[in-house]
Amino acid sequence: MENQQNVVKYEEEYIVNSRGVKLFTCSWVALNTEPKALIFLCHGYGAECSITMKGCADRLVKAGYEVHGIDCEGHGKSSGLLGLISNFDNLVDDLSEHFTNVSERRDNRKKMRILMGESMGGAMVLRLHRKKPEYWDGAVLVAPMCKIADGVRPGPLAAKILPSLARIIPTWKLTPTPDLTNLAIRDPQVRKEFRSNPYTYTGRLRLQTSYQLYLVSTDVEKRLEEVSLPFIVLHGEDDKVTDPSVSKLLYQSAGSTDKTFKLYPGMWHSLLCGDLPENLDIVFSDTIKWLDDRFYARNAEMEEQQKFANDQNVLELDSSK
């Protein structure tokens, strides 16, 4: 009989945001065990949570964490034209509202809150942190979109005309970019599954989407020094989608006193599900060790604070006798 502690409870729910958009949310929770922390997943562009992020969530739950995800508008099972990002700030607002609501549930208020994002999701994590700088306890940034790689980002001429085209024909798939699925996902079987998933988007970038991602990556790159929460950034050295040198710059520039940088030789862009199995094992081993170190350090600090409070109470009782 399977150990109940190893059973993962998966739940789905649709919510409606402040703009009246129906959004898909999901969670993975281990039965009969108290989670070490809450982890909030921010998926990459064109991806979704329930299928493409399942393997990632299962690993995290097995390591003792509770995982929550949400499909952004225009992604996965949420409403909106697939692959269209009309306004990146709206997506950040949606994630902030949902993740905060989960964190503020009675049973969750004392748990650590960790943001985790890959690629576009990494940029979302940084924007979520900027929105509420003191709220989140840490971040796992996987090939974050701090800068789109030169081979993918619009050239000078395209960047100049992109705002006008995005305003006139926002949904048209005219952005002259290479096939991102081929560039991002190294494992051929995972690439095939990603393409056959009806909830993922693998077409050419829509003009408004391209413009929004360009604006966001440029904004994030200019404000790396504002990052102040504990974080680990993980990046494949052979990434052709987002620039690993800017992840290194994030590590060097961020105001955080607790920061870690991992650069993996030979690895590609998609490190949570798309690289070779042995490489995924390395990435998750590093990630879970980083998470565990912060969890146990926080526990030790809380125990020390409790001991100090107890000692003070004893002293006060003795002095009152």
DRENTORNU-676894 format. One record per residue: residue in three letters; y, x, z negated of N, C-alpha, C in turn. Coordinates in pm, whole numbers, padded with zeros to 5 digits, always signed. Layout:
# residues N
AlaYXZYXZYXZ ...
This chain:
# residues 321
Met-00120+00085+00000+00000+00000+00000+00124+00089+00000 Glu+00220+00054+00086+00341+00135+00099+00426+00125-00028 Asn+00477+00239-00069+00565+00244-00186+00691+00163-00159 Gln+00721+00070-00249+00838-00017-00230+00968+00063-00223 Gln+00969+00180-00289+01090+00260-00288+01121+00313-00148 Asn+01021+00321-00060+01041+00372+00074+01070+00262+00176 Val+01071+00137+00132+01096+00025+00222+01247+00009+00241 Val+01288+00003+00367+01430-00012+00399+01459-00158+00432 Lys+01556-00214+00364+01600-00351+00393+01716-00343+00492 Tyr+01695-00403+00609+01797-00403+00713+01856-00543+00725 Glu+01989-00552+00725+02055-00683+00734+02165-00679+00841 Glu+02185-00792+00907+02291-00809+01006+02380-00925+00968 Glu+02507-00914+01001+02601-01023+00973+02718-01014+01071 Tyr+02765-01129+01114+02886-01133+01197+03004-01172+01109 Ile+03114-01103+01128+03237-01134+01058+03346-01161+01162 Val+03455-01222+01120+03568-01248+01210+03689-01174+01154 Asn+03751-01092+01237+03864-01013+01189+03993-01093+01190 Ser+04102-01031+01151+04231-01101+01139+04286-01147+01274 Arg+04233-01091+01385+04277-01132+01518+04185-01238+01578 Gly+04087-01284+01497+03995-01387+01544+03880-01334+01627 Val+03858-01201+01624+03752-01139+01702+03624-01134+01618 Lys+03512-01174+01680+03382-01174+01612+03322-01034+01621 Leu+03290-00977+01504+03238-00841+01497+03100-00837+01432 Phe+03014-00754+01488+02878-00736+01436+02877-00627+01330 Thr+02816-00656+01216+02801-00556+01110+02654-00549+01069 Cys+02615-00434+01013+02477-00418+00969+02470-00321+00853 Ser+02358-00323+00782+02340-00232+00668+02194-00197+00651 Trp+02171-00078+00594+02037-00029+00563+02035+00009+00415 Val+01946-00052+00338+01942-00029+00194+01797-00010+00151 Ala+01770+00092+00070+01636+00112+00016+01610+00012-00096 Leu+01492-00049-00097+01459-00145-00201+01425-00073-00332 Asn+01467-00134-00442+01428-00090-00578+01476+00050-00615 Thr+01578+00102-00546+01636+00231-00585+01788+00219-00582 Glu+01852+00283-00679+01998+00284-00684+02049+00391-00589 Pro+02132+00356-00491+02178+00456-00394+02270+00560-00458 Lys+02263+00682-00406+02351+00788-00454+02495+00761-00416 Ala+02516+00704-00299+02651+00678-00249+02644+00581-00133 Leu+02759+00529-00094+02772+00444+00023+02816+00531+00141 Ile+02749+00516+00254+02789+00588+00374+02827+00486+00481 Phe+02945+00505+00539+02997+00412+00638+02998+00480+00775 Leu+02918+00427+00868+02901+00487+00999+03008+00439+01097 Cys+03064+00534+01170+03158+00505+01279+03095+00557+01407 His+03051+00467+01495+02978+00508+01615+03072+00571+01719 Gly+03010+00636+01817+03086+00697+01924+03120+00599+02034 Tyr+03200+00645+02130+03240+00560+02241+03118+00516+02322 Gly+03113+00386+02353+03006+00331+02434+02879+00302+02357 Ala+02871+00348+02232+02750+00331+02152+02759+00205+02065 Glu+02658+00185+01981+02655+00072+01888+02568+00114+01770 Cys+02560+00028+01671+02496+00068+01545+02349+00033+01533 Ser+02311-00088+01569+02179-00139+01532+02064-00063+01595 Ile+02086-00005+01714+01978+00067+01784+02008+00216+01788 Thr+02124+00255+01842+02150+00397+01860+02170+00471+01728 Met+02214+00402+01623+02237+00468+01494+02125+00445+01395 Lys+02019+00375+01438+01911+00341+01345+01841+00466+01290 Gly+01810+00561+01378+01742+00682+01333+01825+00759+01231 Cys+01954+00767+01256+02046+00831+01162+02045+00758+01028 Ala+02057+00626+01032+02060+00547+00909+01929+00560+00831 Asp+01816+00559+00901+01687+00571+00834+01676+00704+00758 Arg+01722+00812+00820+01718+00943+00754+01804+00943+00627 Leu+01921+00883+00637+02013+00881+00523+01959+00795+00409 Val+01901+00681+00443+01843+00595+00340+01725+00663+00273 Lys+01643+00730+00353+01528+00804+00297+01576+00911+00199 Ala+01696+00965+00222+01752+01067+00134+01822+01007+00012 Gly+01826+00872+00005+01880+00808-00114+02015+00744-00100 Tyr+02061+00723+00025+02194+00668+00046+02188+00528+00105 Glu+02293+00452+00081+02306+00317+00138+02402+00326+00256 Val+02364+00266+00368+02437+00287+00493+02489+00154+00548 His+02616+00156+00591+02678+00038+00650+02741+00075+00784 Gly+02724-00014+00882+02781+00009+01014+02849-00114+01068 Ile+02929-00095+01172+02998-00205+01239+03018-00166+01385 Asp+02994-00261+01475+03023-00238+01616+03170-00269+01640 Cys+03242-00173+01696+03383-00194+01725+03400-00301+01833 Glu+03515-00363+01837+03547-00457+01943+03526-00389+02079 Gly+03458-00459+02170+03429-00400+02301+03308-00310+02300 His+03233-00312+02191+03114-00228+02178+02998-00310+02121 Gly+02876-00273+02161+02757-00332+02101+02753-00483+02105 Lys+02724-00543+01990+02708-00687+01979+02837-00757+01938 Ser+02945-00682+01924+03074-00743+01891+03139-00803+02014 Ser+03236-00891+01992+03308-00954+02103+03397-00852+02174 Gly+03441-00891+02292+03529-00805+02370+03458-00753+02494 Leu+03534-00723+02596+03479-00669+02720+03415-00533+02691 Leu+03287-00518+02727+03212-00397+02695+03283-00273+02754 Gly+03308-00176+02669+03370-00052+02712+03521-00053+02714 Leu+03581-00165+02672+03728-00172+02672+03784-00151+02533 Ile+03874-00052+02520+03951-00032+02397+04096-00063+02431 Ser+04142-00181+02392+04279-00220+02421+04378-00151+02330 Asn+04338-00133+02204+04427-00071+02106+04342-00004+02000 Phe+04345+00128+01993+04260+00202+01900+04296+00169+01756 Asp+04423+00148+01727+04465+00116+01590+04400-00013+01541 Asn+04379-00109+01632+04312-00233+01592+04169-00206+01546 Leu+04100-00115+01614+03963-00081+01576+03961-00016+01438 Val+04056+00073+01414+04064+00140+01283+04091+00038+01174 Asp+04180-00058+01201+04209-00163+01103+04084-00245+01071 Asp+04005-00276+01175+03881-00354+01155+03784-00279+01065 Leu+03765-00150+01093+03673-00070+01013+03724-00056+00870 Ser+03852-00034+00855+03910-00018+00722+03889-00143+00638 Glu+03912-00258+00699+03897-00385+00626+03751-00408+00586 His+03658-00386+00679+03518-00412+00648+03464-00313+00546 Phe+03489-00186+00567+03438-00084+00476+03497-00099+00336 Thr+03623-00136+00328+03686-00158+00197+03626-00279+00128 Asn+03602-00386+00204+03540-00506+00146+03403-00474+00088 Val+03324-00393+00158+03193-00355+00107+03209-00270-00019 Ser+03303-00177-00017+03323-00086-00131+03368-00160-00255 Glu+03441-00269-00238+03497-00341-00351+03406-00450-00407 Arg+03285-00461-00353+03190-00553-00414+03158-00504-00555 Arg+03131-00597-00643+03114-00564-00785+03015-00448-00807 Asp+02902-00452-00738+02799-00350-00759+02833-00215-00697 Asn+02936-00212-00614+02967-00090-00538+03089-00014-00588 Arg+03165-00073-00679+03296-00017-00712+03293+00124-00769 Lys+03183+00161-00835+03176+00294-00896+03101+00395-00808 Lys+03058+00353-00690+02981+00443-00604+03073+00525-00515 Met+03028+00647-00484+03101+00731-00391+03108+00664-00254 Arg+03220+00685-00185+03241+00625-00053+03257+00738+00049 Ile+03160+00749+00139+03159+00857+00238+03171+00799+00378 Leu+03265+00850+00456+03280+00812+00596+03201+00910+00682 Met+03136+00858+00786+03058+00943+00875+03078+00897+01018 Gly+03124+00987+01104+03150+00947+01242+03117+01056+01342 Glu+03069+01012+01458+03036+01104+01566+03130+01081+01683 Ser+03185+01190+01738+03269+01185+01857+03392+01096+01834 Met+03405+00986+01909+03515+00892+01884+03512+00844+01740 Gly+03392+00827+01685+03380+00787+01545+03439+00889+01450 Gly+03435+01017+01488+03497+01121+01406+03648+01105+01401 Ala+03708+01072+01516+03851+01045+01519+03884+00923+01435 Met+03797+00823+01437+03816+00704+01354+03814+00741+01206 Val+03721+00828+01168+03713+00871+01028+03845+00934+00985 Leu+03900+01022+01068+04025+01089+01034+04141+00991+01027 Arg+04141+00890+01112+04246+00789+01107+04228+00696+00987 Leu+04104+00666+00950+04078+00587+00829+04126+00662+00706 His+04101+00791+00702+04147+00875+00591+04298+00877+00584 Arg+04364+00889+00699+04510+00890+00702+04567+00757+00654 Lys+04497+00649+00684+04542+00515+00645+04537+00496+00493 Lys+04433+00552+00428+04416+00542+00282+04372+00678+00229 Pro+04465+00772+00216+04430+00912+00188+04350+00935+00060 Glu+04371+00853-00041+04306+00877-00171+04180+00793-00192 Tyr+04147+00710-00095+04042+00610-00119+03901+00664-00095 Trp+03884+00745+00010+03751+00789+00050+03715+00919-00020 Asp+03588+00934-00057+03543+01049-00135+03495+01165-00050 Gly+03478+01144+00079+03433+01253+00164+03408+01205+00305 Ala+03388+01302+00396+03366+01268+00536+03266+01363+00600 Val+03180+01307+00683+03089+01385+00767+03137+01365+00911 Leu+03187+01472+00972+03246+01466+01105+03154+01537+01203 Val+03096+01461+01295+02997+01515+01388+03058+01520+01528 Ala+03081+01641+01578+03146+01660+01708+03267+01567+01721 Pro+03359+01572+01625+03470+01475+01623+03563+01491+01743 Met+03619+01379+01785+03710+01377+01900+03849+01419+01855 Cys+03860+01545+01811+03991+01600+01778+04063+01646+01905 Lys+03984+01678+02006+04036+01710+02139+03925+01687+02239 Ile+03955+01613+02345+03859+01593+02452+03847+01723+02531 Ala+03726+01763+02564+03704+01888+02636+03777+01887+02769 Asp+03819+02005+02814+03900+02016+02936+03831+01959+03058 Gly+03698+01968+03063+03625+01917+03178+03617+01765+03183 Val+03658+01699+03075+03650+01553+03065+03788+01488+03056 Arg+03883+01554+02986+04014+01495+02964+04091+01487+03095 Pro+04182+01389+03109+04262+01375+03232+04345+01500+03258 Gly+04356+01540+03384+04441+01651+03421+04588+01613+03409 Pro+04680+01708+03431+04824+01682+03414+04874+01565+03498 Leu+04832+01557+03625+04878+01449+03711+04821+01315+03665 Ala+04689+01313+03635+04625+01189+03589+04687+01142+03458 Ala+04716+01236+03367+04777+01200+03239+04915+01140+03258 Lys+04983+01183+03363+05119+01134+03388+05119+00991+03440 Ile+05023+00958+03527+05021+00824+03585+04933+00726+03507 Leu+04853+00778+03414+04759+00694+03340+04827+00579+03264 Pro+04939+00603+03192+05001+00492+03119+05039+00375+03209 Ser+05092+00404+03326+05133+00296+03418+05013+00221+03472 Leu+04911+00295+03513+04791+00230+03566+04721+00147+03458 Ala+04717+00201+03335+04651+00128+03226+04723-00002+03194 Arg+04852-00003+03214+04930-00124+03187+04907-00229+03296 Ile+04893-00185+03420+04882-00278+03533+04739-00327+03553 Ile+04643-00234+03547+04501-00269+03571+04415-00209+03459 Pro+04431-00257+03337+04369-00193+03220+04217-00188+03223 Thr+04151-00286+03282+04004-00293+03274+03933-00222+03388 Trp+04009-00175+03486+03946-00114+03603+03880+00019+03565 Lys+03765+00044+03625+03687+00166+03595+03721+00276+03697 Leu+03839+00331+03683+03889+00427+03781+03909+00567+03726 Thr+03883+00588+03597+03907+00720+03538+03811+00822+03599 Pro+03866+00929+03659+03781+01028+03727+03714+01125+03631 Thr+03615+01078+03558+03544+01163+03461+03398+01176+03502 Pro+03332+01284+03462+03189+01297+03489+03109+01199+03404 Asp+02980+01190+03430+02891+01100+03356+02878+01150+03211 Leu+02938+01076+03117+02940+01121+02978+02802+01117+02914 Thr+02718+01023+02956+02584+01014+02900+02504+01141+02932 Asn+02516+01187+03055+02446+01310+03093+02501+01431+03019 Leu+02631+01432+02995+02693+01546+02926+02663+01545+02776 Ala+02652+01426+02717+02643+01415+02571+02501+01426+02518 Ile+02405+01362+02587+02270+01346+02533+02175+01445+02600 Arg+02118+01533+02521+02031+01639+02573+01888+01592+02594 Asp+01835+01511+02503+01696+01466+02510+01682+01362+02622 Pro+01602+01389+02727+01591+01296+02840+01542+01157+02799 Gln+01451+01148+02703+01399+01019+02660+01507+00938+02591 Val+01586+01002+02505+01696+00933+02437+01801+00889+02539 Arg+01826+00975+02638+01923+00940+02744+01876+00814+02819 Lys+01746+00808+02848+01690+00692+02918+01703+00566+02832 Glu+01675+00579+02701+01685+00465+02610+01830+00418+02597 Phe+01922+00513+02594+02065+00478+02583+02108+00399+02706 Arg+02065+00442+02824+02104+00373+02947+02041+00234+02957 Ser+01921+00218+02903+01851+00089+02914+01891-00009+02803 Asn+01966+00038+02705+02010-00048+02595+02119-00142+02646 Pro+02098-00273+02640+02198-00367+02693+02329-00368+02614 Tyr+02329-00307+02496+02449-00310+02411+02531-00181+02419 Thr+02488-00086+02500+02567+00036+02519+02641+00030+02652 Tyr+02747+00109+02659+02826+00114+02783+02816+00254+02842 Thr+02769+00264+02966+02751+00395+03029+02828+00407+03160 Gly+02913+00309+03188+02992+00313+03311+03111+00407+03299 Arg+03185+00417+03408+03306+00499+03409+03409+00439+03315 Leu+03489+00523+03252+03589+00474+03154+03689+00380+03220 Arg+03716+00268+03152+03823+00178+03196+03957+00247+03171 Leu+04056+00214+03249+04184+00286+03243+04250+00276+03107 Gln+04252+00158+03047+04315+00144+02916+04237+00218+02809 Thr+04105+00216+02820+04021+00291+02727+04052+00440+02736 Ser+04057+00490+02857+04086+00631+02879+04222+00669+02820 Tyr+04320+00583+02840+04455+00609+02788+04455+00610+02635 Gln+04386+00514+02574+04381+00507+02429+04310+00629+02369 Leu+04200+00671+02428+04127+00788+02377+04210+00915+02394 Tyr+04282+00924+02503+04370+01039+02526+04480+01044+02421 Leu+04542+00929+02394+04649+00923+02293+04596+00962+02155 Val+04482+00908+02119+04427+00931+01985+04387+01076+01966 Ser+04317+01134+02064+04274+01273+02049+04394+01366+02042 Thr+04498+01337+02118+04620+01418+02113+04687+01406+01977 Asp+04692+01285+01925+04753+01260+01793+04675+01331+01682 Val+04543+01319+01685+04460+01382+01582+04475+01533+01585 Glu+04476+01590+01705+04485+01736+01719+04615+01789+01660 Lys+04723+01712+01670+04853+01756+01620+04867+01746+01469 Arg+04775+01672+01403+04794+01643+01260+04672+01685+01177 Leu+04606+01792+01219+04487+01839+01148+04518+01882+01005 Glu+04637+01934+00984+04671+01985+00850+04684+01874+00747 Glu+04694+01748+00791+04708+01635+00698+04574+01594+00636 Val+04464+01646+00688+04332+01609+00636+04316+01673+00498 Ser+04290+01589+00397+04287+01640+00259+04160+01605+00183 Leu+04072+01523+00239+03951+01485+00166+03842+01589+00187 Pro+03740+01594+00099+03626+01683+00122+03555+01646+00253 Phe+03519+01745+00333+03451+01712+00459+03362+01825+00504 Ile+03264+01788+00587+03185+01884+00663+03200+01846+00809 Val+03225+01944+00894+03234+01919+01037+03121+01996+01104 Leu+03045+01925+01188+02929+01982+01255+02949+01970+01407 His+02927+02079+01480+02955+02075+01623+02857+02164+01699 Gly+02811+02116+01813+02727+02195+01900+02812+02292+01980 Glu+02768+02416+01989+02846+02518+02060+02854+02490+02210 Asp+02751+02421+02265+02749+02390+02408+02799+02249+02438 Asp+02878+02193+02349+02935+02059+02368+03031+02060+02486 Lys+03010+01967+02582+03097+01955+02699+03182+01828+02695 Val+03179+01756+02581+03254+01630+02571+03374+01645+02478 Thr+03353+01698+02359+03464+01727+02269+03465+01878+02241 Asp+03582+01928+02211+03604+02073+02206+03565+02131+02070 Pro+03460+02214+02063+03420+02271+01934+03525+02365+01874 Ser+03609+02426+01958+03711+02516+01904+03814+02441+01820 Val+03834+02312+01850+03930+02234+01772+03866+02187+01642 Ser+03734+02171+01639+03666+02145+01512+03682+02264+01418 Lys+03674+02385+01476+03697+02505+01396+03841+02510+01348 Leu+03934+02469+01434+04075+02465+01396+04098+02362+01286 Leu+04027+02248+01292+04034+02149+01186+03992+02212+01053 Tyr+03882+02283+01055+03834+02350+00934+03938+02448+00880 Gln+04000+02522+00969+04098+02623+00927+04231+02561+00883 Ser+04272+02452+00945+04406+02396+00923+04412+02290+00814 Ala+04303+02219+00791+04304+02106+00699+04349+02148+00559 Gly+04420+02057+00494+04465+02084+00358+04357+02069+00253 Ser+04239+02026+00292+04127+02006+00199+04090+02137+00130 Thr+04061+02128+00001+04011+02245-00071+03859+02255-00063 Asp+03794+02145-00027+03648+02140-00013+03617+02108+00133 Lys+03585+02211+00211+03559+02189+00353+03453+02287+00403 Thr+03372+02239+00498+03260+02315+00551+03255+02299+00702 Phe+03222+02407+00772+03213+02404+00919+03079+02460+00962 Lys+03008+02384+01046+02880+02428+01100+02888+02424+01253 Leu+02870+02538+01317+02866+02547+01463+02724+02585+01503 Tyr+02662+02503+01587+02521+02521+01621+02506+02576+01763 Pro+02462+02700+01776+02440+02760+01908+02338+02680+01988 Gly+02369+02656+02114+02275+02590+02204+02271+02439+02195 Met+02335+02381+02093+02330+02235+02079+02442+02168+02159 Trp+02417+02041+02195+02509+01965+02280+02602+01878+02194 His+02644+01767+02252+02744+01680+02187+02683+01583+02086 Ser+02579+01512+02128+02523+01406+02043+02424+01467+01943 Leu+02472+01491+01822+02390+01559+01721+02322+01463+01624 Leu+02353+01333+01630+02291+01237+01540+02167+01171+01600 Cys+02156+01174+01733+02037+01112+01793+01999+01173+01926 Gly+02089+01247+01994+02065+01282+02132+02015+01422+02161 Asp+02011+01509+02060+01964+01645+02085+01813+01652+02064 Leu+01757+01770+02077+01612+01787+02061+01572+01759+01916 Pro+01451+01704+01893+01410+01666+01758+01425+01777+01655 Glu+01388+01899+01691+01399+02009+01594+01544+02041+01560 Asn+01635+02016+01656+01777+02037+01629+01833+01927+01539 Leu+01788+01804+01562+01831+01694+01475+01789+01721+01330 Asp+01670+01778+01313+01623+01810+01178+01718+01907+01109 Ile+01766+02006+01183+01860+02103+01126+01991+02036+01087 Val+02043+01954+01177+02172+01887+01152+02163+01797+01030 Phe+02055+01717+01020+02043+01626+00906+02011+01700+00777 Ser+01941+01810+00785+01916+01891+00666+02048+01943+00609 Asp+02135+01993+00696+02266+02041+00652+02352+01927+00598 Thr+02347+01813+00667+02427+01698+00626+02385+01646+00489 Ile+02256+01627+00471+02205+01571+00345+02226+01668+00230 Lys+02211+01799+00255+02240+01897+00151+02386+01889+00108 Trp+02476+01875+00206+02619+01863+00174+02645+01737+00091 Leu+02585+01626+00132+02602+01500+00058+02547+01512-00084 Asp+02427+01567-00096+02364+01580-00228+02445+01670-00320 Asp+02497+01780-00266+02578+01872-00348+02699+01800-00407 Arg+02765+01717-00327+02883+01644-00378+02842+01536-00477 Phe+02728+01471-00452+02681+01366-00544+02648+01426-00680 Tyr+02574+01535-00683+02534+01595-00812+02654+01658-00883 Ala+02748+01714-00806+02868+01769-00868+02951+01658-00933 Arg+02959+01545-00865+03034+01432-00921+02967+01378-01047 Asn+02834+01370-01043+02761+01324-01161+02782+01416-01280 Ala+02777+01547-01254+02797+01645-01361+02937+01632-01419 Glu+03035+01610-01332+03173+01593-01379+03188+01468-01464 Met+03125+01359-01421+03133+01234-01498+03063+01248-01633 Glu+02950+01319-01635+02880+01342-01762+02964+01426-01856 Glu+03033+01525-01803+03120+01609-01884+03236+01528-01942 Gln+03292+01440-01858+03401+01354-01905+03352+01259-02015 Gln+03231+01205-01997+03175+01115-02097+03148+01188-02228 Lys+03097+01310-02218+03072+01391-02337+03202+01420-02411 Phe+03307+01453-02336+03437+01481-02397+03490+01356-02469 Ala+03476+01239-02402+03522+01114-02463+03445+01083-02590 Asn+03313+01106-02587+03230+01082-02706+03269+01176-02820 Asp+03293+01301-02787+03334+01399-02889+03468+01359-02952 Gln+03558+01310-02869+03689+01267-02921+03674+01148-03016 Asn+03584+01056-02980+03560+00939-03066+03504+00981-03202 Val+03413+01080-03199+03356+01130-03324+03464+01193-03411 Leu+03551+01273-03349+03659+01338-03424+03753+01235-03486 Glu+03783+01130-03409+03872+01025-03460+03809+00950-03575 Leu+03677+00924-03567+03607+00856-03676+03606+00942-03801 Asp+03581+01073-03784+03578+01165-03898+03713+01174-03966 Ser+03818+01177-03887+03953+01191-03944+03998+01064-04015 Ser+03938+00951-03979+03981+00825-04042+03907+00798-04173 Lys+03807+00881-04205+03730+00859-04328+03808+00907-04449 
